[in-house]
Amino acid sequence: MEEVIFKPGDLVRVKSGGPIMTVKQVGKTAMLDEDAVWCVWFEKVGNRQVAQEDTFHPVVHEKVQKSGIGLAVV
């Protein structure tokens, strides 16, 4: 199986769908010492865009890339 390496600044999304997120950090979790990807994204709440952050296991993500016509899975 091909290992996908993420780095800060990469655009990703959960393979099952959802918002485009920016990778903030990649590393091991402190509590369980497992691989993790820290992401940030924005969600509309009322009339405002609110920053959200969460940590995910790397296998649930796929890289996406902006192009002139939208986004494409890399």
All heavy atoms as a GROMACS GRO file, in nm:
protein
  574
    1MET      N    1   0.084  -0.118   0.000
    1MET     CA    2   0.000   0.000   0.000
    1MET      C    3   0.088   0.124   0.000
    1MET      O    4   0.187   0.132   0.072
    1MET     CB    5  -0.092  -0.002   0.123
    1MET     CG    6  -0.186   0.115   0.127
    1MET     SD    7  -0.318   0.096   0.248
    1MET     CE    8  -0.236   0.151   0.395
    2GLU      N    9   0.054   0.223  -0.082
    2GLU     CA   10   0.131   0.346  -0.094
    2GLU      C   11   0.103   0.437   0.024
    2GLU      O   12  -0.010   0.463   0.060
    2GLU     CB   13   0.092   0.418  -0.223
    2GLU     CG   14   0.171   0.542  -0.249
    2GLU     CD   15   0.130   0.608  -0.380
    2GLU    OE1   16   0.098   0.536  -0.475
    2GLU    OE2   17   0.128   0.731  -0.383
    3GLU      N   18   0.212   0.484   0.088
    3GLU     CA   19   0.197   0.574   0.202
    3GLU      C   20   0.190   0.718   0.152
    3GLU      O   21   0.270   0.761   0.070
    3GLU     CB   22   0.316   0.557   0.296
    3GLU     CG   23   0.306   0.642   0.419
    3GLU     CD   24   0.423   0.623   0.513
    3GLU    OE1   25   0.493   0.521   0.501
    3GLU    OE2   26   0.445   0.712   0.595
    4VAL      N   27   0.090   0.792   0.198
    4VAL     CA   28   0.076   0.932   0.162
    4VAL      C   29   0.135   1.016   0.273
    4VAL      O   30   0.100   0.999   0.390
    4VAL     CB   31  -0.072   0.969   0.140
    4VAL    CG1   32  -0.086   1.116   0.110
    4VAL    CG2   33  -0.132   0.885   0.029
    5ILE      N   34   0.226   1.103   0.238
    5ILE     CA   35   0.290   1.191   0.335
    5ILE      C   36   0.228   1.330   0.323
    5ILE      O   37   0.224   1.388   0.215
    5ILE     CB   38   0.443   1.202   0.309
    5ILE    CG1   39   0.508   1.064   0.305
    5ILE    CG2   40   0.507   1.292   0.411
    5ILE    CD1   41   0.508   0.989   0.435
    6PHE      N   42   0.177   1.380   0.434
    6PHE     CA   43   0.122   1.515   0.438
    6PHE      C   44   0.223   1.608   0.503
    6PHE      O   45   0.302   1.565   0.587
    6PHE     CB   46  -0.008   1.517   0.519
    6PHE     CG   47  -0.114   1.427   0.463
    6PHE    CD1   48  -0.149   1.310   0.528
    6PHE    CD2   49  -0.180   1.459   0.346
    6PHE    CE1   50  -0.247   1.226   0.478
    6PHE    CE2   51  -0.278   1.375   0.294
    6PHE     CZ   52  -0.312   1.259   0.360
    7LYS      N   53   0.216   1.734   0.465
    7LYS     CA   54   0.303   1.834   0.527
    7LYS      C   55   0.220   1.960   0.553
    7LYS      O   56   0.117   1.982   0.490
    7LYS     CB   57   0.425   1.863   0.440
    7LYS     CG   58   0.396   1.922   0.305
    7LYS     CD   59   0.524   1.934   0.225
    7LYS     CE   60   0.504   2.003   0.093
    7LYS     NZ   61   0.401   1.951   0.007
    8PRO      N   62   0.265   2.046   0.646
    8PRO     CA   63   0.192   2.168   0.674
    8PRO      C   64   0.170   2.250   0.546
    8PRO      O   65   0.260   2.261   0.462
    8PRO     CB   66   0.284   2.242   0.772
    8PRO     CG   67   0.355   2.131   0.844
    8PRO     CD   68   0.379   2.028   0.736
    9GLY      N   69   0.048   2.299   0.532
    9GLY     CA   70   0.011   2.376   0.414
    9GLY      C   71  -0.062   2.296   0.308
    9GLY      O   72  -0.126   2.353   0.220
   10ASP      N   73  -0.052   2.162   0.312
   10ASP     CA   74  -0.125   2.078   0.216
   10ASP      C   75  -0.275   2.096   0.234
   10ASP      O   76  -0.324   2.115   0.346
   10ASP     CB   77  -0.093   1.930   0.236
   10ASP     CG   78   0.042   1.888   0.180
   10ASP    OD1   79   0.103   1.967   0.105
   10ASP    OD2   80   0.086   1.776   0.213
   11LEU      N   81  -0.348   2.088   0.124
   11LEU     CA   82  -0.494   2.087   0.128
   11LEU      C   83  -0.539   1.942   0.127
   11LEU      O   84  -0.492   1.862   0.045
   11LEU     CB   85  -0.552   2.160   0.007
   11LEU     CG   86  -0.521   2.308  -0.004
   11LEU    CD1   87  -0.581   2.366  -0.131
   11LEU    CD2   88  -0.571   2.384   0.118
   12VAL      N   89  -0.628   1.906   0.220
   12VAL     CA   90  -0.676   1.770   0.232
   12VAL      C   91  -0.827   1.771   0.258
   12VAL      O   92  -0.885   1.874   0.291
   12VAL     CB   93  -0.605   1.694   0.347
   12VAL    CG1   94  -0.457   1.681   0.321
   12VAL    CG2   95  -0.631   1.760   0.482
   13ARG      N   96  -0.887   1.654   0.243
   13ARG     CA   97  -1.024   1.635   0.288
   13ARG      C   98  -1.038   1.491   0.331
   13ARG      O   99  -0.960   1.404   0.291
   13ARG     CB  100  -1.125   1.671   0.180
   13ARG     CG  101  -1.133   1.574   0.068
   13ARG     CD  102  -1.248   1.607  -0.024
   13ARG     NE  103  -1.238   1.519  -0.138
   13ARG     CZ  104  -1.295   1.541  -0.254
   13ARG    NH1  105  -1.367   1.649  -0.271
   13ARG    NH2  106  -1.282   1.456  -0.352
   14VAL      N  107  -1.140   1.466   0.412
   14VAL     CA  108  -1.169   1.329   0.454
   14VAL      C  109  -1.219   1.254   0.330
   14VAL      O  110  -1.297   1.307   0.252
   14VAL     CB  111  -1.273   1.330   0.567
   14VAL    CG1  112  -1.313   1.188   0.604
   14VAL    CG2  113  -1.218   1.402   0.689
   15LYS      N  114  -1.172   1.132   0.311
   15LYS     CA  115  -1.204   1.054   0.191
   15LYS      C  116  -1.354   1.039   0.170
   15LYS      O  117  -1.401   1.031   0.057
   15LYS     CB  118  -1.139   0.916   0.199
   15LYS     CG  119  -0.989   0.922   0.186
   15LYS     CD  120  -0.928   0.783   0.201
   15LYS     CE  121  -0.778   0.790   0.192
   15LYS     NZ  122  -0.715   0.660   0.212
   16SER      N  123  -1.432   1.038   0.276
   16SER     CA  124  -1.576   1.022   0.263
   16SER      C  125  -1.649   1.153   0.235
   16SER      O  126  -1.770   1.154   0.221
   16SER     CB  127  -1.633   0.956   0.390
   16SER     OG  128  -1.605   1.036   0.502
   17GLY      N  129  -1.576   1.263   0.225
   17GLY     CA  130  -1.635   1.393   0.194
   17GLY      C  131  -1.612   1.493   0.306
   17GLY      O  132  -1.545   1.464   0.404
   18GLY      N  133  -1.669   1.610   0.289
   18GLY     CA  134  -1.653   1.714   0.390
   18GLY      C  135  -1.575   1.832   0.336
   18GLY      O  136  -1.541   1.838   0.218
   19PRO      N  137  -1.545   1.927   0.425
   19PRO     CA  138  -1.479   2.050   0.380
   19PRO      C  139  -1.333   2.028   0.345
   19PRO      O  140  -1.269   1.933   0.391
   19PRO     CB  141  -1.491   2.142   0.502
   19PRO     CG  142  -1.495   2.048   0.619
   19PRO     CD  143  -1.571   1.927   0.568
   20ILE      N  144  -1.281   2.118   0.263
   20ILE     CA  145  -1.137   2.120   0.235
   20ILE      C  146  -1.068   2.178   0.358
   20ILE      O  147  -1.111   2.280   0.412
   20ILE     CB  148  -1.106   2.206   0.111
   20ILE    CG1  149  -1.183   2.153  -0.010
   20ILE    CG2  150  -0.956   2.210   0.084
   20ILE    CD1  151  -1.155   2.010  -0.046
   21MET      N  152  -0.962   2.113   0.403
   21MET     CA  153  -0.891   2.154   0.523
   21MET      C  154  -0.745   2.179   0.488
   21MET      O  155  -0.692   2.124   0.392
   21MET     CB  156  -0.901   2.046   0.630
   21MET     CG  157  -1.043   2.012   0.668
   21MET     SD  158  -1.055   1.880   0.791
   21MET     CE  159  -1.029   1.737   0.688
   22THR      N  160  -0.680   2.262   0.569
   22THR     CA  161  -0.538   2.288   0.555
   22THR      C  162  -0.463   2.216   0.666
   22THR      O  163  -0.501   2.226   0.783
   22THR     CB  164  -0.509   2.439   0.564
   22THR    OG1  165  -0.584   2.507   0.464
   22THR    CG2  166  -0.361   2.468   0.545
   23VAL      N  167  -0.359   2.141   0.629
   23VAL     CA  168  -0.278   2.072   0.728
   23VAL      C  169  -0.198   2.176   0.806
   23VAL      O  170  -0.127   2.258   0.748
   23VAL     CB  171  -0.183   1.970   0.662
   23VAL    CG1  172  -0.089   1.908   0.764
   23VAL    CG2  173  -0.263   1.862   0.590
   24LYS      N  174  -0.213   2.173   0.937
   24LYS     CA  175  -0.143   2.266   1.026
   24LYS      C  176  -0.014   2.203   1.080
   24LYS      O  177   0.088   2.269   1.094
   24LYS     CB  178  -0.236   2.304   1.141
   24LYS     CG  179  -0.180   2.398   1.240
   24LYS     CD  180  -0.286   2.431   1.345
   24LYS     CE  181  -0.229   2.516   1.456
   24LYS     NZ  182  -0.331   2.545   1.557
   25GLN      N  183  -0.022   2.072   1.110
   25GLN     CA  184   0.090   2.002   1.171
   25GLN      C  185   0.075   1.853   1.145
   25GLN      O  186  -0.036   1.803   1.132
   25GLN     CB  187   0.089   2.029   1.322
   25GLN     CG  188   0.196   1.961   1.402
   25GLN     CD  189   0.181   1.991   1.551
   25GLN    OE1  190   0.118   2.087   1.590
   25GLN    NE2  191   0.239   1.906   1.633
   26VAL      N  192   0.188   1.783   1.138
   26VAL     CA  193   0.189   1.638   1.124
   26VAL      C  194   0.285   1.583   1.228
   26VAL      O  195   0.392   1.639   1.250
   26VAL     CB  196   0.237   1.596   0.982
   26VAL    CG1  197   0.244   1.446   0.969
   26VAL    CG2  198   0.147   1.656   0.876
   27GLY      N  199   0.246   1.474   1.294
   27GLY     CA  200   0.336   1.416   1.393
   27GLY      C  201   0.269   1.305   1.469
   27GLY      O  202   0.177   1.240   1.421
   28LYS      N  203   0.316   1.284   1.590
   28LYS     CA  204   0.263   1.181   1.679
   28LYS      C  205   0.179   1.247   1.787
   28LYS      O  206   0.215   1.354   1.837
   28LYS     CB  207   0.377   1.103   1.746
   28LYS     CG  208   0.468   1.030   1.650
   28LYS     CD  209   0.412   0.896   1.617
   28LYS     CE  210   0.511   0.815   1.534
   28LYS     NZ  211   0.458   0.687   1.496
   29THR      N  212   0.069   1.182   1.825
   29THR     CA  213  -0.011   1.234   1.935
   29THR      C  214   0.065   1.211   2.066
   29THR      O  215   0.136   1.112   2.082
   29THR     CB  216  -0.148   1.164   1.943
   29THR    OG1  217  -0.128   1.024   1.961
   29THR    CG2  218  -0.230   1.190   1.819
   30ALA      N  219   0.049   1.303   2.159
   30ALA     CA  220   0.120   1.294   2.286
   30ALA      C  221   0.068   1.179   2.371
   30ALA      O  222   0.145   1.107   2.434
   30ALA     CB  223   0.107   1.426   2.363
   31MET      N  224  -0.064   1.162   2.370
   31MET     CA  225  -0.123   1.063   2.460
   31MET      C  226  -0.102   0.919   2.415
   31MET      O  227  -0.064   0.833   2.494
   31MET     CB  228  -0.272   1.091   2.476
   31MET     CG  229  -0.337   1.010   2.587
   31MET     SD  230  -0.507   1.055   2.617
   31MET     CE  231  -0.484   1.207   2.708
   32LEU      N  232  -0.123   0.892   2.286
   32LEU     CA  233  -0.116   0.754   2.237
   32LEU      C  234   0.004   0.726   2.147
   32LEU      O  235   0.022   0.613   2.103
   32LEU     CB  236  -0.245   0.720   2.160
   32LEU     CG  237  -0.374   0.729   2.242
   32LEU    CD1  238  -0.495   0.708   2.154
   32LEU    CD2  239  -0.372   0.629   2.357
   33ASP      N  240   0.083   0.828   2.116
   33ASP     CA  241   0.200   0.814   2.029
   33ASP      C  242   0.163   0.754   1.894
   33ASP      O  243   0.232   0.669   1.840
   33ASP     CB  244   0.309   0.730   2.097
   33ASP     CG  245   0.443   0.745   2.027
   33ASP    OD1  246   0.476   0.858   1.984
   33ASP    OD2  247   0.516   0.644   2.016
   34GLU      N  248   0.048   0.798   1.839
   34GLU     CA  249   0.002   0.753   1.707
   34GLU      C  250   0.022   0.864   1.606
   34GLU      O  251   0.021   0.982   1.640
   34GLU     CB  252  -0.147   0.718   1.712
   34GLU     CG  253  -0.179   0.598   1.798
   34GLU     CD  254  -0.328   0.569   1.802
   34GLU    OE1  255  -0.409   0.660   1.773
   34GLU    OE2  256  -0.363   0.455   1.833
   35ASP      N  257   0.037   0.826   1.477
   35ASP     CA  258   0.046   0.924   1.370
   35ASP      C  259  -0.080   1.009   1.367
   35ASP      O  260  -0.191   0.956   1.386
   35ASP     CB  261   0.064   0.856   1.234
   35ASP     CG  262   0.199   0.788   1.220
   35ASP    OD1  263   0.294   0.829   1.288
   35ASP    OD2  264   0.208   0.694   1.140
   36ALA      N  265  -0.065   1.138   1.342
   36ALA     CA  266  -0.181   1.227   1.339
   36ALA      C  267  -0.156   1.344   1.245
   36ALA      O  268  -0.041   1.381   1.218
   36ALA     CB  269  -0.212   1.280   1.479
   37VAL      N  270  -0.266   1.399   1.195
   37VAL     CA  271  -0.264   1.518   1.110
   37VAL      C  272  -0.356   1.621   1.175
   37VAL      O  273  -0.474   1.595   1.194
   37VAL     CB  274  -0.313   1.486   0.967
   37VAL    CG1  275  -0.311   1.610   0.880
   37VAL    CG2  276  -0.229   1.376   0.904
   38TRP      N  277  -0.300   1.737   1.211
   38TRP     CA  278  -0.378   1.846   1.268
   38TRP      C  279  -0.423   1.935   1.154
   38TRP      O  280  -0.342   1.980   1.073
   38TRP     CB  281  -0.294   1.926   1.366
   38TRP     CG  282  -0.269   1.859   1.497
   38TRP    CD1  283  -0.334   1.884   1.614
   38TRP    CD2  284  -0.172   1.759   1.527
   38TRP    NE1  285  -0.285   1.804   1.715
   38TRP    CE2  286  -0.184   1.725   1.664
   38TRP    CE3  287  -0.077   1.691   1.451
   38TRP    CZ2  288  -0.105   1.630   1.726
   38TRP    CZ3  289   0.003   1.596   1.512
   38TRP    CH2  290  -0.012   1.567   1.647
   39CYS      N  291  -0.553   1.962   1.146
   39CYS     CA  292  -0.610   2.038   1.035
   39CYS      C  293  -0.692   2.157   1.084
   39CYS      O  294  -0.746   2.155   1.195
   39CYS     CB  295  -0.702   1.949   0.951
   39CYS     SG  296  -0.615   1.814   0.870
   40VAL      N  297  -0.702   2.258   0.999
   40VAL     CA  298  -0.785   2.375   1.024
   40VAL      C  299  -0.869   2.400   0.900
   40VAL      O  300  -0.824   2.376   0.788
   40VAL     CB  301  -0.700   2.498   1.062
   40VAL    CG1  302  -0.605   2.539   0.952
   40VAL    CG2  303  -0.787   2.614   1.106
   41TRP      N  304  -0.994   2.444   0.921
   41TRP     CA  305  -1.085   2.476   0.811
   41TRP      C  306  -1.186   2.577   0.862
   41TRP      O  307  -1.188   2.609   0.980
   41TRP     CB  308  -1.153   2.350   0.757
   41TRP     CG  309  -1.250   2.286   0.852
   41TRP    CD1  310  -1.386   2.303   0.853
   41TRP    CD2  311  -1.220   2.196   0.958
   41TRP    NE1  312  -1.443   2.229   0.954
   41TRP    CE2  313  -1.342   2.162   1.021
   41TRP    CE3  314  -1.103   2.141   1.008
   41TRP    CZ2  315  -1.349   2.076   1.129
   41TRP    CZ3  316  -1.112   2.054   1.117
   41TRP    CH2  317  -1.232   2.023   1.175
   42PHE      N  318  -1.268   2.629   0.773
   42PHE     CA  319  -1.370   2.727   0.810
   42PHE      C  320  -1.508   2.672   0.782
   42PHE      O  321  -1.528   2.604   0.682
   42PHE     CB  322  -1.349   2.858   0.733
   42PHE     CG  323  -1.227   2.932   0.778
   42PHE    CD1  324  -1.104   2.908   0.720
   42PHE    CD2  325  -1.236   3.024   0.881
   42PHE    CE1  326  -0.991   2.975   0.763
   42PHE    CE2  327  -1.122   3.091   0.925
   42PHE     CZ  328  -1.000   3.067   0.865
   43GLU      N  329  -1.601   2.701   0.872
   43GLU     CA  330  -1.741   2.665   0.854
   43GLU      C  331  -1.825   2.791   0.871
   43GLU      O  332  -1.794   2.875   0.955
   43GLU     CB  333  -1.784   2.562   0.958
   43GLU     CG  334  -1.724   2.426   0.935
   43GLU     CD  335  -1.775   2.322   1.034
   43GLU    OE1  336  -1.862   2.355   1.118
   43GLU    OE2  337  -1.727   2.209   1.026
   44LYS      N  338  -1.930   2.800   0.793
   44LYS     CA  339  -2.020   2.914   0.804
   44LYS      C  340  -2.114   2.892   0.922
   44LYS      O  341  -2.182   2.790   0.931
   44LYS     CB  342  -2.100   2.933   0.675
   44LYS     CG  343  -2.178   3.061   0.674
   44LYS     CD  344  -2.235   3.089   0.538
   44LYS     CE  345  -2.303   3.226   0.542
   44LYS     NZ  346  -2.352   3.266   0.412
   45VAL      N  347  -2.117   2.987   1.012
   45VAL     CA  348  -2.206   2.985   1.128
   45VAL      C  349  -2.282   3.117   1.125
   45VAL      O  350  -2.225   3.223   1.151
   45VAL     CB  351  -2.129   2.969   1.261
   45VAL    CG1  352  -2.224   2.975   1.380
   45VAL    CG2  353  -2.047   2.841   1.261
   46GLY      N  354  -2.410   3.109   1.086
   46GLY     CA  355  -2.485   3.231   1.066
   46GLY      C  356  -2.427   3.306   0.948
   46GLY      O  357  -2.413   3.251   0.839
   47ASN      N  358  -2.387   3.430   0.969
   47ASN     CA  359  -2.326   3.512   0.864
   47ASN      C  360  -2.174   3.518   0.876
   47ASN      O  361  -2.110   3.598   0.809
   47ASN     CB  362  -2.383   3.653   0.867
   47ASN     CG  363  -2.529   3.656   0.826
   47ASN    OD1  364  -2.572   3.574   0.746
   47ASN    ND2  365  -2.605   3.748   0.883
   48ARG      N  366  -2.116   3.436   0.963
   48ARG     CA  367  -1.971   3.442   0.987
   48ARG      C  368  -1.903   3.313   0.944
   48ARG      O  369  -1.963   3.207   0.944
   48ARG     CB  370  -1.942   3.463   1.136
   48ARG     CG  371  -2.002   3.585   1.195
   48ARG     CD  372  -1.972   3.601   1.344
   48ARG     NE  373  -1.962   3.473   1.413
   48ARG     CZ  374  -1.876   3.449   1.513
   48ARG    NH1  375  -1.796   3.542   1.556
   48ARG    NH2  376  -1.872   3.332   1.571
   49GLN      N  377  -1.776   3.326   0.910
   49GLN     CA  378  -1.690   3.210   0.887
   49GLN      C  379  -1.613   3.184   1.016
   49GLN      O  380  -1.543   3.274   1.065
   49GLN     CB  381  -1.592   3.236   0.771
   49GLN     CG  382  -1.658   3.245   0.637
   49GLN     CD  383  -1.704   3.109   0.588
   49GLN    OE1  384  -1.647   3.006   0.617
   49GLN    NE2  385  -1.812   3.110   0.511
   50VAL      N  386  -1.626   3.066   1.073
   50VAL     CA  387  -1.564   3.033   1.200
   50VAL      C  388  -1.456   2.927   1.178
   50VAL      O  389  -1.482   2.824   1.115
   50VAL     CB  390  -1.670   2.982   1.300
   50VAL    CG1  391  -1.606   2.944   1.432
   50VAL    CG2  392  -1.779   3.087   1.321
   51ALA      N  393  -1.336   2.954   1.229
   51ALA     CA  394  -1.226   2.858   1.217
   51ALA      C  395  -1.253   2.737   1.306
   51ALA      O  396  -1.296   2.751   1.420
   51ALA     CB  397  -1.094   2.923   1.256
   52GLN      N  398  -1.228   2.619   1.251
   52GLN     CA  399  -1.242   2.492   1.323
   52GLN      C  400  -1.107   2.420   1.317
   52GLN      O  401  -1.033   2.435   1.220
   52GLN     CB  402  -1.349   2.404   1.258
   52GLN     CG  403  -1.484   2.468   1.246
   52GLN     CD  404  -1.554   2.483   1.379
   52GLN    OE1  405  -1.533   2.405   1.471
   52GLN    NE2  406  -1.636   2.585   1.390
   53GLU      N  407  -1.075   2.343   1.417
   53GLU     CA  408  -0.952   2.262   1.418
   53GLU      C  409  -0.982   2.126   1.476
   53GLU      O  410  -1.065   2.112   1.565
   53GLU     CB  411  -0.845   2.328   1.506
   53GLU     CG  412  -0.790   2.457   1.451
   53GLU     CD  413  -0.670   2.506   1.531
   53GLU    OE1  414  -0.589   2.422   1.575
   53GLU    OE2  415  -0.659   2.627   1.547
   54ASP      N  416  -0.913   2.025   1.422
   54ASP     CA  417  -0.927   1.891   1.479
   54ASP      C  418  -0.806   1.808   1.434
   54ASP      O  419  -0.730   1.848   1.346
   54ASP     CB  420  -1.056   1.823   1.434
   54ASP     CG  421  -1.106   1.722   1.536
   54ASP    OD1  422  -1.027   1.678   1.622
   54ASP    OD2  423  -1.224   1.686   1.528
   55THR      N  424  -0.790   1.693   1.497
   55THR     CA  425  -0.680   1.602   1.468
   55THR      C  426  -0.739   1.474   1.411
   55THR      O  427  -0.839   1.424   1.460
   55THR     CB  428  -0.603   1.571   1.598
   55THR    OG1  429  -0.563   1.694   1.658
   55THR    CG2  430  -0.480   1.487   1.570
   56PHE      N  431  -0.674   1.422   1.306
   56PHE     CA  432  -0.723   1.304   1.236
   56PHE      C  433  -0.610   1.204   1.216
   56PHE      O  434  -0.494   1.241   1.209
   56PHE     CB  435  -0.776   1.343   1.097
   56PHE     CG  436  -0.886   1.444   1.099
   56PHE    CD1  437  -0.858   1.579   1.101
   56PHE    CD2  438  -1.019   1.402   1.098
   56PHE    CE1  439  -0.961   1.673   1.102
   56PHE    CE2  440  -1.121   1.495   1.100
   56PHE     CZ  441  -1.092   1.631   1.102
   57HIS      N  442  -0.646   1.078   1.200
   57HIS     CA  443  -0.548   0.976   1.161
   57HIS      C  444  -0.521   0.996   1.012
   57HIS      O  445  -0.614   1.022   0.935
   57HIS     CB  446  -0.604   0.836   1.188
   57HIS     CG  447  -0.498   0.732   1.182
   57HIS    ND1  448  -0.451   0.682   1.063
   57HIS    CD2  449  -0.427   0.670   1.279
   57HIS    CE1  450  -0.356   0.594   1.086
   57HIS    NE2  451  -0.340   0.584   1.218
   58PRO      N  452  -0.397   0.984   0.966
   58PRO     CA  453  -0.364   1.012   0.825
   58PRO      C  454  -0.440   0.928   0.722
   58PRO      O  455  -0.466   0.976   0.612
   58PRO     CB  456  -0.214   0.982   0.817
   58PRO     CG  457  -0.163   0.985   0.955
   58PRO     CD  458  -0.278   0.952   1.046
   59VAL      N  459  -0.479   0.806   0.755
   59VAL     CA  460  -0.543   0.720   0.655
   59VAL      C  461  -0.680   0.770   0.612
   59VAL      O  462  -0.730   0.727   0.508
   59VAL     CB  463  -0.554   0.573   0.701
   59VAL    CG1  464  -0.418   0.514   0.727
   59VAL    CG2  465  -0.644   0.559   0.822
   60VAL      N  466  -0.741   0.861   0.687
   60VAL     CA  467  -0.876   0.907   0.650
   60VAL      C  468  -0.872   1.022   0.550
   60VAL      O  469  -0.976   1.064   0.500
   60VAL     CB  470  -0.959   0.949   0.774
   60VAL    CG1  471  -0.967   0.836   0.874
   60VAL    CG2  472  -0.907   1.076   0.839
   61HIS      N  473  -0.753   1.074   0.519
   61HIS     CA  474  -0.741   1.191   0.430
   61HIS      C  475  -0.694   1.156   0.290
   61HIS      O  476  -0.628   1.055   0.268
   61HIS     CB  477  -0.638   1.289   0.488
   61HIS     CG  478  -0.690   1.370   0.600
   61HIS    ND1  479  -0.632   1.369   0.723
   61HIS    CD2  480  -0.794   1.455   0.609
   61HIS    CE1  481  -0.698   1.449   0.803
   61HIS    NE2  482  -0.797   1.503   0.736
   62GLU      N  483  -0.727   1.246   0.199
   62GLU     CA  484  -0.668   1.246   0.065
   62GLU      C  485  -0.627   1.388   0.034
   62GLU      O  486  -0.691   1.483   0.080
   62GLU     CB  487  -0.767   1.192  -0.040
   62GLU     CG  488  -0.896   1.272  -0.050
   62GLU     CD  489  -0.999   1.203  -0.137
   62GLU    OE1  490  -0.975   1.092  -0.185
   62GLU    OE2  491  -1.107   1.262  -0.155
   63LYS      N  492  -0.518   1.403  -0.040
   63LYS     CA  493  -0.473   1.536  -0.080
   63LYS      C  494  -0.563   1.590  -0.190
   63LYS      O  495  -0.610   1.514  -0.275
   63LYS     CB  496  -0.330   1.533  -0.133
   63LYS     CG  497  -0.225   1.520  -0.027
   63LYS     CD  498  -0.088   1.533  -0.090
   63LYS     CE  499   0.020   1.516   0.013
   63LYS     NZ  500   0.154   1.532  -0.046
   64VAL      N  501  -0.586   1.719  -0.188
   64VAL     CA  502  -0.657   1.786  -0.297
   64VAL      C  503  -0.570   1.901  -0.344
   64VAL      O  504  -0.483   1.950  -0.271
   64VAL     CB  505  -0.797   1.836  -0.255
   64VAL    CG1  506  -0.888   1.721  -0.220
   64VAL    CG2  507  -0.790   1.932  -0.140
   65GLN      N  508  -0.593   1.943  -0.467
   65GLN     CA  509  -0.512   2.048  -0.525
   65GLN      C  510  -0.604   2.148  -0.595
   65GLN      O  511  -0.697   2.108  -0.665
   65GLN     CB  512  -0.414   1.988  -0.625
   65GLN     CG  513  -0.317   2.086  -0.684
   65GLN     CD  514  -0.214   2.014  -0.771
   65GLN    OE1  515  -0.241   1.908  -0.826
   65GLN    NE2  516  -0.098   2.071  -0.781
   66LYS      N  517  -0.578   2.276  -0.573
   66LYS     CA  518  -0.654   2.378  -0.642
   66LYS      C  519  -0.608   2.387  -0.786
   66LYS      O  520  -0.491   2.378  -0.815
   66LYS     CB  521  -0.634   2.515  -0.576
   66LYS     CG  522  -0.708   2.533  -0.448
   66LYS     CD  523  -0.694   2.676  -0.399
   66LYS     CE  524  -0.771   2.696  -0.272
   66LYS     NZ  525  -0.759   2.834  -0.224
   67SER      N  526  -0.705   2.402  -0.874
   67SER     CA  527  -0.672   2.424  -1.017
   67SER      C  528  -0.757   2.540  -1.064
   67SER      O  529  -0.841   2.591  -0.990
   67SER     CB  530  -0.698   2.298  -1.098
   67SER     OG  531  -0.838   2.275  -1.107
   68GLY      N  532  -0.740   2.580  -1.186
   68GLY     CA  533  -0.815   2.692  -1.241
   68GLY      C  534  -0.964   2.666  -1.248
   68GLY      O  535  -1.044   2.758  -1.251
   69ILE      N  536  -1.004   2.539  -1.246
   69ILE     CA  537  -1.146   2.506  -1.257
   69ILE      C  538  -1.204   2.447  -1.130
   69ILE      O  539  -1.317   2.401  -1.129
   69ILE     CB  540  -1.171   2.409  -1.375
   69ILE    CG1  541  -1.088   2.284  -1.358
   69ILE    CG2  542  -1.141   2.477  -1.507
   69ILE    CD1  543  -1.119   2.175  -1.459
   70GLY      N  544  -1.128   2.446  -1.021
   70GLY     CA  545  -1.180   2.394  -0.895
   70GLY      C  546  -1.076   2.313  -0.822
   70GLY      O  547  -0.958   2.346  -0.823
   71LEU      N  548  -1.120   2.205  -0.759
   71LEU     CA  549  -1.032   2.121  -0.680
   71LEU      C  550  -1.021   1.983  -0.742
   71LEU      O  551  -1.117   1.933  -0.799
   71LEU     CB  552  -1.085   2.107  -0.538
   71LEU     CG  553  -1.090   2.237  -0.458
   71LEU    CD1  554  -1.173   2.217  -0.332
   71LEU    CD2  555  -0.951   2.283  -0.422
   72ALA      N  556  -0.905   1.921  -0.730
   72ALA     CA  557  -0.884   1.787  -0.784
   72ALA      C  558  -0.813   1.703  -0.679
   72ALA      O  559  -0.726   1.751  -0.608
   72ALA     CB  560  -0.800   1.793  -0.911
   73VAL      N  561  -0.850   1.577  -0.668
   73VAL     CA  562  -0.782   1.484  -0.579
   73VAL      C  563  -0.649   1.451  -0.641
   73VAL      O  564  -0.638   1.423  -0.759
   73VAL     CB  565  -0.867   1.355  -0.558
   73VAL    CG1  566  -0.790   1.256  -0.475
   73VAL    CG2  567  -1.000   1.390  -0.494
   74VAL      N  568  -0.544   1.454  -0.557
   74VAL     CA  569  -0.408   1.425  -0.605
   74VAL      C  570  -0.377   1.280  -0.582
   74VAL      O  571  -0.405   1.223  -0.482
   74VAL     CB  572  -0.305   1.513  -0.532
   74VAL    CG1  573  -0.165   1.482  -0.580
   74VAL    CG2  574  -0.336   1.659  -0.552
   0.00000   0.00000   0.00000
